[in-house]
Structure formats: C-alpha cells, structure tokens
C-alpha cells in the first residue's frame, strides 16, 4: 500500500498531497510507517522544513493529551525509532533540536519527569551523542538464561486456519528424528532433544476438535503440572492472532518469536513482562521459509550449549539466503539487539 501511495502521488509530489489534506493525522501516518522501517524513504520525498515542523508539532502536543504512562512509553519508542532512522538529515535535525529546546523551557515540561527525560533523550539521538548499537542484554541470548530446572522449555502457538496447518506441518518437518524424539499427546506434540541440553518444544495442533485456544491451554497446563517453566514462546500465525498469543506469555520468557506480519508494534507488551527478553519479529511479511530454518538453528544451538550471538546469526543467514525473494523476506526480520525504541525508553526512563 505504501509503494502504491508513493507512486500515485509522484506526479504532483507528496508535499502537495499533504498540503491539500491539511496534514490530517500525519503523526499517526508516520507512526504506522515507522513500524515498517519506511520513515527515511518518506522523508526523502518531503521538504525538510515541513518534516521538522510536523514532528515538532507532534512532540509539542503530546503533553496536552493526558496520556497514561504506557502511552507515553509508546510515543517515546515511536519517536526514538523515527529520529534514529532519519538522524542523518542534518537540516531536519537542526530544526527539531531548536524546537525541542524551546519546549524544554516550558513549565509543563520542566515539571514532568517523563517528558523532560524524553525530550532530552531525543536530542541526544539527533546529535549522535548516544549509541544504541551494543547492549549485552540483547546482543547475546545465553543458554543459562533459557534453562529452568535443568531444562529449556519452548511453547509454540499455532492457529485454526490453513496457514496454521501449513506452518505446523512445515515446522514439525524441520526437526530431525536423529536428534529429536517426537511424542504425540493428542491436541499437542512435544519434541525432546536426544543429546546435549534437555530441551522440550511443545506445539499445539491446529484444527483440533476443541480448537486451538483449548489445545494451547491444555498444553500450557501440562507444562505447569510437569513442573516446567516456559522460557521461550513462539507465535506462529497471522497478526490478528497475536493478541491471543500475547495473553498466554509470561514473565518467565527469555526469548520470544513474533514472526507474524507486522508483529514489530507489539514489542512493548513483551518488554513489560520482562525487560531483558530477547525478541525477534518482522516489520513486514512473516514466512515459514524464514521462520523454520531460523528457529531450528536457534534451538539446535541451545541444545548444544551454544549462546546465540545475534550479529553472528544474522550474518550467517544473510549469506544463507541467496535469492532476492528470501533476502527481502529476511531483511524485514529484526534481531533482538536492533530495537532502538526499547533501548531508548529503558535508558531514559531508567527501566
């Protein structure tokens, strides 16, 4: 839709389009495309002065909206992501910094801890005073953090549609019976590692008689009754199923996979359960072509007691996918150490 929008407005230009509609809900628009990593492309098609003016108005009006703390966090995340993407546009940054410095002198900002810290942190991004590239919490997924009671337990959620069936079949086929035992327990299955670290991968079956929700609940209850704790949650389904998966995730999670289309904007909900959690999601389309080899690689490494260094894994998979289609698909996946918004609110709000 974004590509079509850019094409349709190319004749007269984006500036005229937004002028004609009075920049109606521009803040919501730019927030949405930020989730897909398209802000820099949009800015390239707009006048720099107008971008600085609009973003400045957006930030200026935030304190007037009587937002909850959670809503302030979401706005801070969004703006951190946006500004980090476009910080190389020096003329835009200069205009915004000037506006922010004026805002910081206002009593309503001086007396509000969260906005004061937010604006100061955003200025640091625009002036390249702080780097978010390295953070040991998210750079490496340590095996010892995944283990609970000498076991690594993963819960995978599948849903009752054709894609759910396809994903389930593809996922189960990726487990080699030479290294994994498979046990069918009716409405769900369990893969057990044969050697190395003890790992159990639970998967509910899609399209069972009681339905996926009941099958997932039965599976989670069985894990609890067996004395295990889930440290890895895997969502395998469309984004409209994601809210159901999120309800079943717990603070014990150390690794979460949200490989559905556009799962990126749900990251804060997981972070609130456990600020140290490592999350993989996608800004665009999720696909079993990426999901299955990525997940089986992660699980096999954990079984063989190998910490997951995300930069190394991403380099390996960038080299692995040779066709343009797979490279484009994988290019939309976000490793745990690339969530600028999460790192930003953790730093500026002292989480």
Secondary structure, 3 states (H helix, E strand, C coil): CHHHHHHHCCCCCHHHHHHHCCCCCHHHHHHHHHCCCCHHHHHHCCCHHHHHHHHHHHHHHHHHHCCCHHHHHHHHHHHHHHHHHHCCCHHHHHHHHHHHHHHHCCHHHHCCHHHHHHHHHHHHHHCCCCCCCCCHHHHEECHHHHCECCEEEEEEEECCCHHHHHHHHHHHHCCCCCCEEEEECCCEEEEEECCCCCEEEEEECCCCCCCHHHHHHHHHHHHHHCCCCCCEEEEECCHHHHHHHHHCCCCCCCEEEECCCCHHHHHHHHHHHCCCCEEEEECCCCCHHHHHHHHHHHHHHHHCCCCEEHHHHHHHHHHHCCCHHHHHHHHCEECHHHCHHHHHHHHHCCC
